[in-house]
Amino acid sequence: MRKAAFLIAAFITISLAGIGCGCDGENPSVVLTNNGTGKADIQVKTSGGYTVNINNVQPGTSSASETFAPGDIVFTIAIQGVADPIVYTLHSASCYDYIVTVNPDNSVTSAGNER
């Protein structure tokens, strides 16, 4: 009887250990949603020092999801019809999915969800 109780307790402990965060230090992902007044071309400078360009994000659409190293990610967003590009810095962390949004007034905000 003791042996059976021990085995059941061990099984429950091992099973519960497998439940929890579905992410183990994975890089953050980012989607850009353009709700602004014109087409957006985005230059993304990652914390790893490389640059990625995401072009022709039309108003009312979103880019494909991109994965970057965690840390500060700098977005330089050129919006068609707006004189100056918008520079926005996202402070990203591992195991998060972010949405960076160009709002109808062409301001930029972001939201993140832990995986």
C-alpha positions in Angstrom: 0.0 0.0 0.0 2.8 2.4 0.9 4.6 1.6 -2.4 1.4 2.3 -4.4 0.9 5.7 -2.6 4.5 6.6 -3.3 4.2 5.7 -7.0 1.0 7.8 -7.3 2.6 10.8 -5.5 5.7 10.5 -7.8 3.5 10.3 -10.9 1.5 13.4 -9.9 4.7 15.4 -9.1 6.3 14.5 -12.4 3.0 15.3 -14.3 2.7 18.7 -12.6 6.3 19.6 -13.3 5.6 19.3 -17.0 2.7 21.9 -16.7 3.6 25.6 -16.7 5.3 27.9 -19.1 5.3 26.7 -22.7 8.4 28.7 -23.4 11.9 28.0 -22.5 13.9 31.2 -23.3 12.6 31.6 -26.8 13.1 34.8 -28.7 10.2 37.3 -28.7 8.0 37.6 -31.8 6.7 40.9 -33.2 3.8 41.7 -35.6 3.3 45.2 -36.9 -0.3 46.3 -37.4 -0.8 49.4 -39.5 -4.0 51.3 -38.6 -2.3 54.6 -39.7 -3.1 56.9 -42.5 -0.8 55.5 -45.2 1.4 52.6 -46.3 4.2 51.9 -43.8 7.8 50.9 -44.5 9.6 49.8 -41.3 13.2 49.4 -40.6 13.9 47.2 -37.5 17.2 47.4 -35.7 17.5 44.5 -33.3 19.3 44.3 -30.0 21.7 41.9 -31.9 22.8 44.7 -34.1 21.3 43.7 -37.4 18.6 45.4 -39.5 15.5 44.0 -41.0 13.2 45.9 -43.4 9.4 45.2 -43.5 8.0 47.1 -46.4 4.5 47.9 -47.9 2.4 47.3 -44.8 -0.9 48.7 -46.1 -3.4 50.5 -43.8 -5.7 48.0 -42.1 -3.2 45.1 -42.4 -0.5 43.4 -40.4 2.9 42.2 -41.2 4.0 38.6 -40.8 5.4 37.6 -37.4 9.1 38.1 -37.1 11.4 36.8 -34.3 14.2 38.9 -32.8 16.7 38.6 -30.0 15.3 40.0 -26.7 16.3 43.5 -25.7 15.7 46.9 -27.2 14.2 46.7 -30.7 14.1 50.1 -32.5 11.5 50.6 -35.2 11.9 53.4 -37.7 8.5 53.7 -39.4 8.0 55.8 -42.6 4.3 56.4 -43.3 3.3 57.5 -46.7 2.1 61.1 -46.6 3.8 61.8 -43.2 6.9 64.0 -43.4 9.1 62.6 -40.6 9.6 58.9 -39.8 8.4 57.7 -36.4 11.0 56.1 -34.1 9.7 53.6 -31.5 11.7 51.5 -29.1 10.2 48.2 -27.9 11.8 46.8 -24.7 11.3 43.1 -25.4 11.8 40.0 -23.3 12.1 36.3 -24.1 8.9 34.3 -24.3 6.7 37.2 -25.3 4.6 37.9 -28.4 4.3 41.6 -29.2 2.0 43.6 -31.4 3.4 47.0 -32.4 0.5 49.2 -33.7 0.5 52.3 -35.8 -2.6 54.0 -34.5 -5.1 56.1 -36.6 -3.3 59.3 -35.6 0.0 57.7 -36.6 1.3 57.3 -33.1 2.8 54.0 -32.2 2.0 51.7 -29.2 2.7 48.1 -28.3 1.3 45.3 -26.3 2.9 42.0 -25.3 1.5 38.6 -24.1 3.6 36.0 -22.4 3.5 32.6 -24.1 
